[in-house]
Amino acid sequence: QALSTPLSRPPLELVSQRLPTTMAAAAAAATPLGGSSALRRQRRQGAGRSSSRERMASTYLALLCLATLGRGAQSWATNGHERIARIAQDLLKGKHRDQLRSMMHGDLVGLADWEQKMTLKYPETATLHFHRQEPEWTCAGLRDAAPDLQHLGDKSGHIKCDGHLAEEGSLYCAMAYFFEHFAHDTLLRDFPKPELPIDTPKKLDAIRNIPASDQTPSNYLRWLTGLIGDLHQPLHWLKEKDYGRELKLIYKDREYTLFQFWEEELPKLLPIPPAGSDYSKTLDYRPVWLQGRYGSDSSRWGDKLPTEHFREWAKQVAEATCTQVYSAMEVNHADGTRSIDNPFRADDALIQKWTNLANEFTAVGGIRLAFVLNEILEHKKHKAAHKEGRGVHHRHRNWKTNLGTNAFIAAIVVPLTLFGLRFHLQLGGPGLMQFMRGHLKT
């Protein structure tokens, strides 16, 4: 028998409605019944014991409800994020790993489920983990739409936080917002100006009512690492069909929503890297491959701001949402139209294809996360040096350009200085050597 939502949680409002009723029933069951004076006297005498039983029943039921809420916790926010975190943590070497642990008040792997906990604690922050734009884009074949709306963002597939190509409280803008809290303005000016502005929001409404105790630099960095993980889950980029929640998928006689399968089931099929560096038995990606890929990618990424890379990466994942997720489910009809069966029955070949895609995205996600975190450490170093009045070399500072600038300044200042001194001497003023001898005597 198909199970409609095998891993879904009960809605929070439903639990809150049931909890008082269930607890009242438990309290009634724990309290002696009867109307006689003897029984009333017995009840008063046993009030302490009854209250204790009531508290025990309430505690038990509360824990039971929390356990119910936690069911299905094996999701992208744990399995997928943990895999990304392990890869990134392995790429962070020596003091960099220690510095980030200090900044985050924990290590990447240990905080893999932090995003999920914060979303349960502050449900309004759930909007930060999904892309939204106006009007919403779609994949060709999902619905009739103008060609300009059949890809993410503008005609080039790029987004910015202008409320149109990306809403200010959506995934891309939240990443930009949290990253820029760690960026050093002086260092940002060393990067080429983006061709398309970022328009990073000045505030996020989703965190406006969160207490200051939870709006700390360590939590901002934790949010950023979680959002980078979400960036690599394809369905987070397309609101069509409510991010896949409206499509039912049947696999091995069990029924899910498409979104639920990607969030909760697919990550279970991915190999989770063990602690340390030995991926040889669990991953297709060896440490040498990861280090080599990280080295080549990071040198190429170093010419742009991380916030520019966020939208390039978003474009890649969004394209995969159409070409490798939805298109793989479409049925071509004789009249040239395409549609997706609802419910859709998935076979092993398709699930293997999706597993390979998720495997690739989480591996690349770990590489990209390591790059962004190393960039944050670079900004932190420059902030500290700037505060102390020290200069720090950075790869974006071209020594040839700086040499040319200094030479240009010298070509103007030195001749003018010599001309001024010569003119001063001609007017009868003391020469430089005479001036110095006079001062040395005194």
Buried (B, 14 or more C-beta within 10 A) or exposed (E): EEEEBBBBBEEEEEBEEBBEEBBEEBBEEBBEEEEEEEEEEEBEEBEEEBEEBBEEBBEEBEEEBEEEBEEBBBBBBBBBBBBBBBBBBBBBEEEBBEBBBEBBEBBBBEBBBBBBEBBBEBEBBEBBBBBBBEEEBBBBBBEEBEEEBBBBBBEEBBBBBBBEBBBBBBBBBBBBBBBBEBBBEBBBEEBEEBEBEBBBBEEBEBBEEBEEEEEEEEBBBBBBBBBBBBBBBBBBBBBBBEBBEEBBBBBEEBBBBBBBBBBBBBBBEBBBBEEEBEBEEEBEBEBEEBBEBBEEBBEEBBEBBBBBBBBEBBBBBBBBBBEBBBBBBBEEEEEEEBEBEEBBBBEEEBBEBBBEBBBBBBBBBBBBBBBBBBBBBBBBBBBEBBEEEEEBEBEBEEEEEEEEEEEEEEEEEEEEEEEEBEEBEEEEEEEEEEEEEEEEEE
